[in-house]
Amino acid sequence: MTTVSFAKVGLVVVATALVCGCANSGFDLSTASISPQQTVAKTDPVCTSLASQINSLKADGTIDKLEQAAEGKTSKVSIKRTALQKQAELNKAYAQFQTRCGPVVPNQVASQQTKAPAAAN
C-alpha cells in the first residue's frame, strides 16, 4: 500500500474515533449525555386535565365573544355573569397550567429578570 492509502485509512480511523468518542459503548453512535429515559416526555395527568379544561372553555365560544367585546369589534356589548365566570375559570386554568406544566426557570435567571427592570428605572 502506498502512503496515500495509509493516510486515507488513518483519516477514517481517526474520524470514526472522534465520532464514537462520546458514544455510550461500541458503535451505536448515541451520546451518553442524553439518555433514552430523558428523551421520553413524561406526561402529568394534571397537565392533561388542565389542557382539556382550557380547550373546552375556549371551544364554547364565550371567550371569543369577550375578546371581541374587549377589542371593540362589536357595536353593542352585553356581558353575562356566566361569561365572566368562564373567563375567570380560564384565567385560573392558565395560571395552574403555567405553574405546574410550564418551563422551569432557574432561580438565577429569574432573579436577573427581576433586577433588570429596576436598573432601567
C-alpha positions in Angstrom: 0.0 0.0 0.0 1.1 3.5 -0.7 1.5 6.3 1.7 -1.7 8.0 0.4 -3.7 4.8 1.1 -2.3 4.7 4.7 -3.2 8.3 5.1 -6.8 7.7 4.0 -7.2 4.7 6.3 -5.7 6.6 9.1 -8.1 9.5 8.5 -11.1 7.1 8.5 -9.9 5.6 11.8 -9.4 9.0 13.4 -12.8 10.3 12.2 -14.5 7.1 13.5 -12.8 7.5 16.8 -13.9 11.1 17.1 -17.5 10.3 16.2 -17.6 7.4 18.6 -15.7 9.3 21.3 -18.8 10.5 23.1 -20.9 7.4 22.4 -22.2 5.1 25.1 -20.5 2.0 24.1 -19.5 0.4 20.8 -20.6 1.9 17.6 -24.2 2.8 18.4 -23.5 6.5 17.9 -25.8 7.6 20.7 -24.4 10.2 23.0 -24.1 9.5 26.7 -25.3 13.0 27.7 -28.8 12.3 26.5 -30.2 9.0 27.8 -33.3 7.5 26.2 -35.1 7.9 29.6 -34.6 11.6 29.4 -36.0 12.0 25.9 -39.3 10.3 26.7 -41.7 13.0 27.8 -43.4 12.2 31.0 -47.0 13.5 30.8 -48.5 14.6 34.0 -52.2 13.7 34.3 -52.9 17.0 35.9 -51.4 18.8 32.9 -53.5 16.7 30.6 -56.7 17.6 32.5 -55.8 21.3 32.7 -55.2 21.3 28.9 -58.5 19.7 28.2 -60.2 22.1 30.6 -58.7 25.1 28.7 -59.7 23.6 25.4 -63.3 23.1 26.5 -63.5 26.6 27.9 -62.2 28.1 24.6 -64.3 25.8 22.4 -67.5 27.2 23.9 -67.1 30.5 22.1 -67.8 32.7 25.1 -64.2 33.6 25.4 -64.0 34.7 21.8 -67.0 36.9 22.3 -65.4 38.5 25.3 -62.2 39.1 23.4 -64.2 40.8 20.6 -66.0 43.0 23.1 -62.7 44.0 24.7 -61.3 44.9 21.3 -64.3 47.0 20.4 -65.3 44.9 17.4 -69.0 44.8 18.3 -71.4 47.8 18.4 -73.2 46.6 21.4 -71.7 44.8 24.4 -73.8 42.8 26.8 -71.8 40.5 29.0 -73.4 38.0 31.3 -72.1 36.8 34.6 -71.6 33.3 33.2 -69.3 34.7 30.6 -67.2 36.4 33.2 -67.2 33.3 35.3 -65.9 31.3 32.4 -63.2 33.9 31.8 -62.2 33.6 35.4 -62.0 29.8 35.2 -59.9 30.1 32.1 -57.5 32.5 33.8 -57.2 30.1 36.8 -56.6 27.2 34.5 -53.9 29.1 32.6 -52.2 30.1 35.8 -52.3 26.5 37.1 -51.0 25.1 33.8 -48.1 27.6 33.7 -47.0 26.9 37.3 -47.4 23.1 37.1 -46.6 22.3 33.5 -44.7 25.3 32.2 -41.0 25.5 31.7 -38.9 25.8 34.8 -37.0 29.0 35.1 -33.8 28.6 37.2 -33.6 30.9 40.2 -30.5 32.7 38.9 -32.3 33.7 35.6 -35.5 34.7 37.5 -33.5 36.9 39.9 -31.7 38.6 36.9 -35.0 39.3 35.2 -36.4 40.9 38.3 -33.3 43.1 38.8 -33.2 44.3 35.2 -36.4 46.4 35.2 -35.3 48.0 38.5 -32.0 49.1 36.9 -33.8 50.6 33.9 -35.8 53.0 36.1 
